[in-house]
Amino acid sequence: MIILIALAMTAASLQGKRTQLKGQEKYVCRLKEPERNRRRHSKFWIGLYGENWLIALDSCQEWVESMMSLFPNGRAFYQRELRAIKLMEQAL
């Protein structure tokens, strides 16, 4: 059981590191604020939350696309998010 936990933590940390290296951290979590001395989230947390973010997007994608047809001024932001999703899925 301990080995399984260690493997899961290592996998999540590596996923978080890959997300940071690709520059997609800003889509997954809040970046470091100027007044903070330490980072807000660890690589482990980013790896776990990034995977949840992808799962949630898959379940809501039709709804988001219908909203984009109502509000076309958000299309540029949506295109950047789609690019981030592709980069994050490649890392998985």
C-alpha positions as CSV (number, residue, x, y, z in Angstrom):
1,M,0.0,0.0,0.0
2,I,2.8,2.4,0.8
3,I,4.5,1.7,-2.5
4,L,1.3,2.4,-4.3
5,I,0.9,5.7,-2.5
6,A,4.5,6.7,-3.3
7,L,4.0,5.9,-7.0
8,A,0.8,8.0,-7.1
9,M,2.4,10.9,-5.4
10,T,5.4,10.7,-7.7
11,A,3.2,10.6,-10.8
12,A,1.2,13.6,-9.7
13,S,4.4,15.6,-8.9
14,L,5.9,14.8,-12.3
15,Q,2.6,15.8,-14.0
16,G,2.7,19.1,-12.1
17,K,6.3,19.7,-13.1
18,R,5.5,19.1,-16.8
19,T,2.5,21.4,-16.5
20,Q,4.8,24.1,-15.1
21,L,7.5,23.6,-17.7
22,K,4.9,23.9,-20.5
23,G,3.7,27.2,-19.0
24,Q,0.2,26.0,-18.5
25,E,0.2,26.4,-14.7
26,K,-1.8,29.7,-15.0
27,Y,-4.8,27.7,-16.4
28,V,-4.8,25.2,-13.6
29,C,-4.3,27.3,-10.5
30,R,-3.6,30.8,-9.1
31,L,-0.1,32.0,-9.6
32,K,2.1,33.3,-6.8
33,E,1.0,36.7,-5.5
34,P,3.6,39.5,-5.1
35,E,3.2,39.7,-1.4
36,R,3.7,35.9,-0.8
37,N,7.2,34.5,-0.1
38,R,6.3,31.0,-1.1
39,R,4.4,29.5,-4.0
40,R,0.7,29.0,-3.5
41,H,0.6,25.4,-4.7
42,S,3.1,22.5,-5.0
43,K,3.8,20.5,-8.1
44,F,1.9,17.6,-6.5
45,W,-1.2,19.8,-6.1
46,I,-0.9,21.1,-9.7
47,G,-0.6,17.6,-11.1
48,L,-3.7,16.4,-9.2
49,Y,-5.8,19.5,-9.9
50,G,-4.8,19.6,-13.6
51,E,-6.1,16.2,-14.2
52,N,-9.4,17.1,-12.5
53,W,-9.6,20.2,-14.6
54,L,-9.3,18.1,-17.8
55,I,-12.0,15.7,-16.6
56,A,-14.4,18.6,-15.7
57,L,-13.8,20.2,-19.1
58,D,-14.7,17.0,-20.9
59,S,-18.0,16.9,-19.1
60,C,-18.9,20.6,-19.7
61,Q,-17.5,21.1,-23.2
62,E,-20.8,21.2,-25.0
63,W,-22.2,23.7,-22.4
64,V,-19.1,25.9,-22.8
65,E,-19.3,25.9,-26.6
66,S,-23.0,26.9,-26.5
67,M,-22.0,29.8,-24.2
68,M,-19.3,30.8,-26.7
69,S,-21.9,31.2,-29.4
70,L,-23.8,33.6,-27.1
71,F,-20.7,35.6,-26.1
72,P,-18.3,35.7,-29.0
73,N,-16.0,38.3,-27.3
74,G,-14.6,35.5,-25.1
75,R,-13.5,33.4,-28.1
76,A,-9.8,34.4,-27.8
77,F,-9.7,33.3,-24.2
78,Y,-11.4,30.0,-25.1
79,Q,-8.9,29.4,-27.9
80,R,-6.0,29.9,-25.4
81,E,-7.7,27.4,-23.1
82,L,-8.1,24.8,-25.8
83,R,-4.4,25.2,-26.6
84,A,-3.6,24.7,-22.9
85,I,-5.8,21.6,-22.8
86,K,-4.0,20.0,-25.8
87,L,-0.6,20.6,-24.2
88,M,-1.7,19.2,-20.9
89,E,-3.2,16.1,-22.5
90,Q,0.0,15.5,-24.4
91,A,1.8,15.4,-21.0
92,L,-0.5,12.7,-19.8
